[in-house]
Amino acid sequence: MLKVAAIVLGCPKNTVEAEYLLGALSSEKFTVCSDINVADIIIVHTCSFISDARRESEESILKAVAAKRLTGARVFVSGCLPQLLKDKITAQFPEIDGYVGTASLSKLSDLIRNKKTIINMEPGGLNNSKHRLLSSVLPTAYLKIAEGCNHKCSFCIIPKIRGKYESRTTVSLVKEAEALCKAGIKELILIAQDTTSYGIDIYDAFALDKLLSKLAKIEDLKWIRLMYAYPSSLTDDVIKVIQEHKNICKYVDMPVQHVSKNVLKAMKRPENTRAITEKLKNKNPDIFLRTSLISGFPGETEKDAKELLDFVKLGYFDFAGVFEYSNEESASSSKMIGQIPKKVVEKRKEAIETAQSEVFRNKIAAMKGQAIEFVAESRVKQNAGFAVSGRSYFQAPEIDGNVIVKTKNELKPGSFHKGKVLGNDGYNILLEKI
């Protein structure tokens, strides 16, 4: 039995794809291992969304090639990077044994067995499988509900890589969710490039609310979390369903990118994101809102930057990932006039992050003494001994910080509890177990 190891890069959507890939290979009698230095087959599942991601992918490919030279393993590269670079990648990495783009992932096992090089030039394709090998021992899994994107954001190359929007059927998603829960999963995180457009291509209507309602009925499913909600398609029906079900987290990740109409127009994004944000939080103040913001988009004036900063200070966003504009050659924004000097971009980004940090501190201060639910994940060492690290219902994995829980007793990883808010340490929330 050949041993297979994978290096998985990029976002949770890539993580899910890698879990499908490894699950399929495991079902075909390959043995999955975690060490590329003992593997017979090494898979590098790549990301190429921005230049930093491409650089990390290329470094990981070189790492796999170094292992190949020592052990004789065969190396395969999958995902976004082959899709973006297409035939150029074979010249860049001549020692690679094969490639599959985003539309060809299901062909990887054939590629390994037949020793052929495949690069599917067409983007798109639903990358799911009846086999899935979860990469985490904790009771959290991502449910990828769609592939591709129909939006034409000027800074983004995802549609070129991933193709048009394709929803999975509700039946298939509920079936997979039920199987995951039977395997011990307690938290499902819904992801796609755009989750709120779910169903528009196969049902001729937005159907995320209906999917959420069905998932909420699954027995023993503690938390359902919504990520990557596109602002203009986040309907009142979706918010209503979130409010109606206890096991749907009162948490929405809605990347708005900016609030200045001038910048949003240049981005080819909805120009009413400010109004959408205000409506959502004013009508549903109990919902925690995460967003993503881009600082230094071409043509962003000091007035535009101040408008964004002032809006952040109002406190509508509980969490915000702030990113410097990345000038991607394949994106239409790379040709725009008004490219902003890096030092100016960094200064604007830092100001937004400082303001958002203050918003978070005030939010947690107002919550002091409240009881919140959390999931225990691991033990952490502190000066006074040990505590437990975990996440509250309003913290997504790896991006929203953690809870650090003061407790006298051991808490089993994956178990759910309640704790009293004591304060915060950066973006970590300090709790005392109740």
Order of alpha helices (4+ residues) and beta strands (2+ residues): beta-alpha-beta-beta-alpha-beta-alpha-alpha-beta-alpha-beta-beta-alpha-beta-alpha-beta-alpha-beta-alpha-beta-alpha-alpha-beta-alpha-beta-alpha-beta-beta-beta-beta-beta
